[in-house]
Amino acid sequence: MSAVTTPTTPTSPTPTTSGPPQRSRLLLRDVLRLGTTGLRTRPTRAVLSALGIAIGIAAMIAVVGTSSSSQARLNEQLSQLGTNLLTATAGTSFTGEQTSLPPDALGKVTLIEGVESASSTAALPVNVYRSPLSDAAATGGITTMVADHDLLDVTSTEVRSGTWLNDATAGLPTVVLGDTAAARLGMVTPGTQVWLGGQYFTVIGILAPSALAPELNTAALIGTGAAESLFGYDGSPTVIYERSADGAVEVVRSLLAPTISPQSPGDVDVSRPSDALAAQSAANDAFTGLLLGLGSIALLVGGIGVANTMIISVLERRREIGLRRALGATRHHILIQFLAEALLLSALGGIFGSLLGAAATGVMGLINSWPFALPPAAIAVAVGATLLIGAIAGLYPAVRAARTPPTAALNS
């Protein structure tokens, strides 16, 4: 028997699909590895270049942080002291003569609708000295004032040491010194005596610095009874302090002058002490803008340093560029490598500068007892600015490296 063979059907080869070659791409880890090559091989140069960026960023962060902390402290202070305090003082008449407030001015002010509390002080033409042996001309800029009992409550001023004037001490030769006045007279604690108006007065208290009534800081405050019996005080106040409801401040402000002096309202000057603090904040903002400009110049100088570093790096690494091109690296790869190196160099300076600026803000806040208030947006803008500076500074060196012919690079 012969074997029967079954013919087999030949299998046709599987067709291969051919398409356009895919473009070579660098992975993120490759970009980071290549971008840090120059930084790792020349760490000293990298640190010095990043330091230029860091100084500019640190200056800007410190300025913004210090300004924000100061503003936060001011807002906190205004929140505690209030912005509803108004003062009325005697101004000048139409002919330029100094006017005075009438003795019943304080009583009139308390009758205005919306007024919650009011108090007054009156300046006396009496000098105060450390002792009767002191030079008569060395007054130290200290003013003797007659003070009402509720003055501290209205002006939100505190007693640092000792006690305030009361019904028992107001008629006696006792005095309360402002913070600056006590320092100029050499008074540290109550219980000592000063020479006031030709006789000894006992210091019973020393005030803490007053933010809304700074004139109290350089004042020697005595009671109404002592002022009347010893110096002939007639009851005419020099300054009236008034607290009103927050919503009634502007209305009360418009009524104060005509109420105190109906015949000549223009002779009375009305002001809000908190406006002076706000003006101080505006002046600080202008100074902050100037410092930010200087910080921007420092940042620009740092960017120039990065550009210089990258150009030198390209010149020194021409053989590396030529070898990579010969092994298949494209111009795009070389461009990304050196641009990434510039960005990493700038980011290093930006992060270090931000930390340095935040530390400077914290130190300034600690020294001045300010709350730490650094806007997160300032950090984001600072880092973003460094990356932009790095991209601009590294663009030309990166393009120059990408356009270097492989043969010329290898032969250099």
Beta strands, then each sheet from edge to edge (+ up, - down):
strand 1: 85-90
strand 2: 115-124
strand 3: 128-129
strand 4: 143-147
strand 5: 159-162
strand 6: 174-177
strand 7: 193-196
strand 8: 199-207
strand 9: 219-222
strand 10: 239-244
strand 11: 268-271
sheet 1: 3+ 7- 8+ 6+ 9- 4- 2+ 10- 1+ 11-
sheet 2: 3+ 7- 8+ 5-
end
